[in-house]
Amino acid sequence: MKFMKLGTRPDTFYTEQATRTLISDIPADLVIQINDVTYMLHKFSLVPKCGLLQRLCYDSSDSECVTLELHDIPGGEDAFELCAKFCYGISINISAHNYVLALCAAKFLRMNDSVEKGNFVGKLEAFFNSCILEGWKDPIATLQTTATLPEWSENLGIVRKCIDSIIEKVLTPPPQVKWSYTYTRPGYTKKQHHSVPKDWWTEDVSDLDIDLFRCIIMAIRSTYVLPPQLIGEALHVYACRWLPGITKLKSSGSSASSQTDESNKIDQKILETIVSMIPADRGSVSVGFLFRLLSISIHLGASSVTKTELIRRASLQFEEATVSDLLYPSTSSSDQNYYDIELVLAVLETFLKVWKRMSPGAVDNSYFLRSVRNVGKLIDSYLQVVARDDNMPVSKFVSLAETVPSIARLDHDDLYHAINIYLKVHPELSKAEKKRLCGILDCQKLSPEVRGHAVKNELLPLRTVVQLLYFEQEKGSRETTSSHKLLPIKPHEILLGAAKHRAATVTRDNKEEESRTDHQRNNNKRSEGKLAVAELERKMVIRGDVEDAQSEAKDQSVLSCKLDFDPKKIITRARSKSDHKAR
């Protein structure tokens, strides 16, 4: 960073209580009060260079001590002291950090060349034009200091000139960049990379406040020189620099209540400004970044317009997301879930609405099918993660799973794995909840391997297992017919294996009863389908699930026709056996 040294005399200012004076044999004849500080100075040093002091001291004699109050001088006592030391010839250093204070105070005191040649204002402006504006970090540092004197800086053209200088350098082709810049991305070292990265400027510009940053970004966008992705990267860097919780899966303990109302409003402004600057081009920012902004917008209580826009933008790129992009903790005080499943559900619903509106014949559109199936796989993988949330209710889990249209799932293997994980983590589920959960599963869309696992899964409700066995039998029947082989189908063998797995131990009396019943049924030469269902019914009685047997028999009316048995008779027998067992 460049600086300008003025004056050669040593600093002889000293402070005594609230008074600043100069070590000199000449008594002070100019008293200047600025806020709580009093300066004891000399007219012969200051008045010739300061047009304002000339006017204020015009009516006083040379020997008279004059007292002036300059409380409204921009920059206060620090800025005034720079001007006073310049008048005395005391050595001072001017850089981007104190240039604004010095110039505004010098302008206030009218230290122009018209008052005295080679005055302070002329030297400051020459340094600004030849050094500060020619550098890269200097105009950025100067802009940062304008926050203390925004009106003066704007009126003097400091802000506009610094912004123009920054934009000019940002638009410079990377091979022509010769100045020093900040670039601290992981895995990058300047020694290993001789070429300048395209986003070399983003970190330094992100040091500015949001209003100045917006001015620079909007001016750059208006030139149409840089690609939208580069603008998006600058927004991403700025968000990481200023927004709380932008890092993934930050503890939900840092709730909005831990922030003051003032800081919360500042964060809201930053967030909403960043969202308003995102280029309209798809892919200008990543979908993961959009989800992070959306999560923060909920955390900060941003406007509904901002949330809606983020949901819309995220839905357009939803198929590009990964599971890690969707994992954010819930920030709602009334929601005990760790994962914010409502956020994902909102984006999914908008994704389906947008695509259907864009393509009325979306179902027949190959691009839509590919896109929606990618989203379907994403949601099923996401469900496998949120299923491990102890506080995740069945209603939310099922709601998200059901929102995925049937065309989005070529198979239900991933969905089955998610359901299985949920059942393991939530063993306290009621029968109704298990029925609701497994009702979203299409047994026909399970692969043979997964179906075989499901048949033996003790966590699944019996109704689901019956459906699985039926489709297994039906599939075997179709395969036999197509191959013209008259091999007998024996669903009872599958049923027996599944039932034995579900009932680990069976009493000796029940085994004898099963044997007698099997012998009686074989003598009656009933169909093998009837035998299988009767065997299943007895297992249900052994477990004492008479109500489940009744429900399964009623809900499987179509199944009973296919397997050629009468569910009413089975329920009657189940009840009689249950009564006998109770006695």
Secondary structure by P-SEA (a helix, b strand, c coil): cccccccccccccccccccccccccccccbbbbcccccccccccccccccaaaaaaaccccccbbbbbbcccccccaaaaaaaaaaaaccbbbbccccaaaaaaaaaaaccccccccccaaaaaaaaaacccccccaaaaaaaaaccccaaaaaaaaaaaaaaaaaaaaaacccccccbbbbbbcccccccccccccccccccccccccaaaaaaaaaaaaaaccccaaaaaaaaaaaaaacccccccccccccccccccaaaaaaaaaaaaaaaaacccccccccaaaaaaaaaaaaaacccaaaaaaaaaaaaaaccccccccccccccccccccccaaaaaaaaaaaaaaaaaaacccccccaaaaaaaaaaaaaaaaaaaaacccccccaaaaaaaaaaccccccccaaaaaaaaaaaaaacccccaaaaaaaacccccccccaaaaaaaaacccccaaaaaaaaaaaaaaaaaaaaaacccccccaaaaaaaaaaaacccccaaaaaaaaaaaaaaaaacccaaaaaaaaaaaaaaaacaaaaaaaaaaaaaaaaaaacccaaaaaaaaaaaaaaaac
